[in-house]
Amino acid sequence: MEKILTLSALLICAAGFAQNPREIEEPALTIGLGERFAWTTKFAAGAEVVFDTLDDNDDDVLELEEDGNTCVLKGVALGTTKVLAVLGNTLYYRTVTVAAKAGGKPNGGGEETGPAFTGKYEYNPPKDHYYIHTGSIIYAKIGSEQIEKCLDKRGDIEYWMYYNLASRECKQYLEKDGFDHGKVDNEQLDPDEWEARENLALLDTFADSEFWNSLKTDPASSLSEFYVGNETVCGVNCWVFDTDGYGGITMKYWVDPSTGCCLKYEGRGNGGAVKNTMQVKTYNLNYRVWSNDMKDSTLKL
C-alpha cells in the first residue's frame, strides 16, 4: 500500500467516506532492530483488519505480517513510524521506535528490561608484567623485554620474536629455516612500530570492527544499548556486549572492564550458528619471572 499523508485520510479511504470516523491512539513502544512484536488489536478476533505504516523517513523501519486482527511488527531499520490498524470507520494507531537494541521485551511484553550499564569502555591494555595466550599467539613482557610466540594448530612454535624495547635489539627464530636472526632494527622499525609492540592490538575489542564503526556518536557511551550482563572468562568478571544483528552483524564480546581487552568473542551467522571465535586461554597480568615455555626462546639471547 502506498504511503498515506494523514491518519484521517487513510481512515476516510478505508471507511468509504463514513461519517464520524474514530481515531484511537494506543501506547507507544520500542523494539530492537531485528526483533518482532505481535500487536493484537481491539478489533474482534478473526476480523480482517487493514494494517499499514505512516513513515517519518524515506526508509521503512518496520515489516508487517498481517493475520486477522493481529500484526507482527519486525524492526528492519532504525527510526520511528506510526502503525495503523483500520476496520470500518475505526482506526487504531501507535508510535513505534526501532532502536539498536531494546532493553528487554517491548512494552506490554511482560518481561523485565535488561541490566543497566553504568561503566565506560576504554582500551588501556597492560604495559608490563603480562603473559597472555590467545590460542595462537603468546604475548609476554617483563620490563623492557618482550617476546611473541606464534603457535600452529598443534601448539608447536611457528616462530618467536624477541624485542628489547630499551636497546631496540630484535631477534627472531623462524621454524621454516631453523635459524636465529639477530639484528639492530633502527632502520627497519620506526618509533610508531616500536610503540605498537606494547599496544596488544589483537585484544582491542572493536578496532577495525564494522560494529564499532557503525555506532553513530560517542561509541563508548553507546555500548550501554548492547550490554547484556557479566560473565567470567579467565577469572575476570567481564562485561558482555551482544550486537544482536545491529547493522547486519551478530557479534558477542567479553571485555575486561579494567583494561578494555577482549578476552573472548563469538560471531554468529543468520541461522545462529557460531562462525568465528576467539578466547584467551591464559591472562596473567602479574608475570614477574620468565616461565619455562618462554625460556627456550631466550636461551641464546
C-alpha positions in Angstrom: 0.0 0.0 0.0 1.4 3.5 -0.9 2.3 6.0 1.8 -0.7 7.9 3.2 -0.2 11.5 4.3 -2.5 11.6 7.3 -4.3 9.3 9.6 -7.6 10.8 8.7 -7.0 10.4 5.0 -6.4 6.6 5.5 -9.4 6.3 7.7 -11.7 8.1 5.2 -10.4 5.9 2.3 -10.9 2.7 4.3 -14.3 3.6 5.6 -15.6 4.7 2.2 -16.1 8.3 3.5 -18.1 7.1 6.5 -19.4 9.7 9.0 -17.8 10.3 12.4 -14.6 8.4 11.9 -12.8 7.3 15.2 -9.1 7.6 15.7 -7.8 5.8 18.8 -4.1 6.0 19.9 -2.5 3.1 21.8 0.7 3.3 23.9 3.9 3.9 22.1 6.5 1.1 22.1 10.2 0.4 21.3 11.6 -2.7 19.8 15.1 -3.7 18.9 16.5 -4.0 15.4 15.6 -7.5 14.1 13.1 -8.1 16.9 9.4 -8.9 16.5 6.4 -7.7 18.4 2.8 -9.1 18.0 0.2 -6.3 18.1 -3.2 -7.8 18.7 -5.7 -5.0 18.1 -9.0 -4.5 20.0 -11.0 -5.5 16.9 -12.8 -8.8 17.2 -10.8 -12.0 16.8 -10.8 -13.1 13.2 -11.7 -9.7 11.8 -9.9 -8.8 8.6 -8.1 -5.7 9.6 -6.0 -3.5 7.3 -2.6 -2.6 8.6 -0.1 0.0 7.3 2.7 2.3 8.4 3.0 6.1 8.2 6.7 6.6 7.9 8.5 9.7 9.1 11.6 9.0 6.9 12.4 7.7 3.5 13.1 4.1 4.6 10.6 1.7 6.1 11.5 0.9 9.6 9.1 -2.0 10.1 7.9 -5.1 8.2 4.3 -6.1 8.8 3.0 -9.6 8.9 -0.8 -9.4 9.0 -3.1 -12.1 10.3 -6.7 -11.1 11.0 -6.8 -8.7 14.0 -3.1 -9.3 14.8 0.0 -7.9 13.1 3.6 -8.9 13.8 5.9 -5.9 13.7 9.5 -6.5 12.8 12.2 -3.8 13.2 14.2 -3.6 9.9 15.7 -0.2 10.1 16.5 2.4 12.9 13.8 5.1 13.1 10.3 5.9 14.3 7.0 5.4 12.5 3.3 5.0 13.2 1.5 1.7 12.7 -2.2 1.9 11.7 -4.9 -0.7 12.0 -8.2 0.1 10.2 -11.6 -1.6 10.1 -14.7 0.2 9.0 -14.7 3.7 10.3 -12.4 2.9 13.3 -8.6 3.4 13.2 -6.2 2.4 15.9 -2.6 3.7 15.7 0.6 3.6 17.8 4.0 5.1 17.5 6.8 2.5 17.2 10.5 3.2 17.5 13.1 0.7 16.3 16.3 1.1 18.4 19.7 -0.5 18.0 18.8 -2.9 20.8 15.8 -2.9 23.0 16.5 -3.1 26.8 14.1 -6.0 27.1 10.7 -7.1 25.8 8.7 -4.3 24.0 6.0 -2.5 26.1 3.4 -5.0 27.2 5.6 -8.0 26.7 5.6 -8.8 30.4 9.4 -9.3 30.6 11.8 -7.3 32.7 14.2 -5.0 30.9 17.9 -5.9 30.6 20.6 -4.8 33.1 21.7 -1.2 33.2 25.3 -0.5 32.1 27.0 2.1 34.2 30.6 1.6 33.1 32.6 3.4 30.5 34.6 1.5 27.9 38.3 2.5 27.4 41.0 0.5 25.8 44.0 0.6 28.1 45.9 -2.7 27.6 48.6 -3.8 30.1 52.0 -2.3 29.6 54.2 -4.6 31.6 54.4 -7.9 33.5 51.9 -9.8 31.4 51.6 -13.2 29.9 48.6 -13.6 27.5 48.0 -16.7 25.5 45.3 -16.1 22.9 45.3 -19.6 21.5 47.5 -18.9 18.5 49.9 -16.3 19.9 51.6 -15.8 23.3 52.5 -12.3 24.3 54.8 -11.9 27.3 56.6 -8.9 28.7 58.8 -8.2 31.7 60.4 -4.8 31.9 61.9 -3.8 28.6 61.9 -7.4 27.2 59.0 -8.6 25.2 58.5 -12.0 23.5 55.9 -13.1 20.9 55.4 -16.7 20.0 53.2 -17.9 17.2 51.9 -21.4 17.5 50.4 -23.7 14.9 47.2 -25.8 15.5 49.2 -28.5 17.2 50.7 -26.0 19.6 54.2 -26.2 18.1 56.2 -23.0 17.6 56.0 -21.5 14.1 58.2 -18.5 15.0 59.2 -16.4 18.0 60.3 -12.9 18.2 62.3 -11.1 21.0 62.3 -7.4 21.4 64.4 -5.2 23.8 62.4 -2.0 23.9 65.2 -0.1 25.5 68.0 -1.1 23.1 65.7 -1.8 20.1 67.5 -5.2 19.8 65.4 -7.7 17.9 65.9 -11.4 17.4 63.6 -13.9 15.8 63.5 -17.6 15.1 61.7 -18.9 12.1 60.8 -22.5 12.1 60.9 -22.7 8.3 64.7 -22.2 8.1 65.7 -23.0 11.7 67.9 -20.0 12.1 68.2 -17.3 14.7 68.3 -13.9 13.2 69.9 -11.2 15.4 70.0 -7.5 14.4 69.5 -4.0 15.5 66.4 -2.7 13.8 66.7 1.0 13.9 66.4 1.2 10.1 63.5 -1.3 9.9 61.2 -0.3 12.8 60.2 3.3 13.2 59.0 4.7 16.6 55.4 4.1 15.8 56.1 0.4 15.2 58.0 0.1 18.4 55.1 1.7 20.2 52.8 -0.9 18.7 54.9 -3.6 20.4 53.1 -2.5 23.6 49.6 -2.0 22.1 48.3 -5.6 22.0 46.0 -4.5 19.2 44.6 -8.1 18.8 42.8 -7.6 22.2 41.4 -4.2 21.2 37.7 -5.1 21.4 36.4 -3.1 18.5 39.4 -2.0 16.4 38.6 -2.0 12.7 35.2 -3.5 13.6 32.2 -2.8 11.4 30.1 -2.8 14.6 32.3 -0.2 16.2 32.3 2.0 13.1 28.5 1.8 12.8 27.9 3.3 16.2 26.7 6.9 15.5 28.3 9.2 18.1 30.2 8.7 21.4 30.6 5.0 20.9 32.0 4.3 24.4 28.7 5.5 25.9 26.5 4.0 23.2 27.7 0.5 24.2 25.1 0.6 27.0 22.5 -0.3 24.4 24.3 -3.6 23.8 25.2 -4.6 27.3 23.6 -7.9 28.3 25.4 -8.7 31.7 28.6 -10.1 33.1 30.3 -13.4 32.8 33.6 -14.8 34.0 36.4 -15.5 31.5 40.0 -16.4 32.7 38.9 -15.5 36.2 37.8 -12.0 35.1 34.3 -10.7 35.7 33.8 -9.5 32.1 31.3 -7.1 30.6 29.3 -8.9 27.9 28.1 -7.0 24.8 25.9 -8.5 22.1 25.2 -6.7 18.8 22.2 -9.0 18.1 22.1 -8.2 14.4 22.7 -4.5 14.6 23.9 -3.3 11.2 23.6 -6.8 10.0 26.3 -8.1 12.4 25.8 -10.5 15.2 28.8 -10.5 17.5 29.2 -11.1 21.2 32.2 -9.7 23.1 33.5 -10.5 26.6 35.5 -7.5 27.8 37.8 -7.0 30.8 36.5 -3.7 32.4 39.9 -2.8 33.9 41.8 -2.8 30.5 39.2 -2.9 27.8 40.8 -6.1 26.4 38.6 -8.5 24.7 39.1 -11.9 26.3 36.5 -13.7 24.1 34.3 -13.1 21.1 31.8 -15.1 19.0 30.4 -14.3 15.6 27.1 -15.9 14.5 25.5 -16.4 11.1 21.9 -15.8 10.1 20.9 -19.2 11.5 22.5 -18.6 14.8 25.4 -21.0 14.2 28.8 -19.8 15.6 31.0 -18.7 12.7 34.2 -17.4 14.3 35.5 -17.4 17.8 38.4 -16.3 19.9 39.0 -17.0 23.6 42.1 -16.1 25.6 43.5 -19.2 27.3 45.9 -17.5 29.8 45.5 -14.0 31.1 48.3 -13.2 33.7 48.8 -9.5 34.5 51.3 -10.2 37.2 54.0 -12.0 35.3 57.3 -11.4 37.0 59.7 -14.3 36.1 60.2 -15.9 32.7 58.4 -19.2 32.7 59.9 -22.4 31.1 57.8 -22.3 28.0 59.3 -18.9 27.2 62.8 -19.7 28.4 63.8 -21.7 25.3 63.1 -18.6 23.3 65.6 -16.6 25.3 68.4 -19.2 25.8 70.6 -17.8 23.1 69.9 -14.1 23.7 
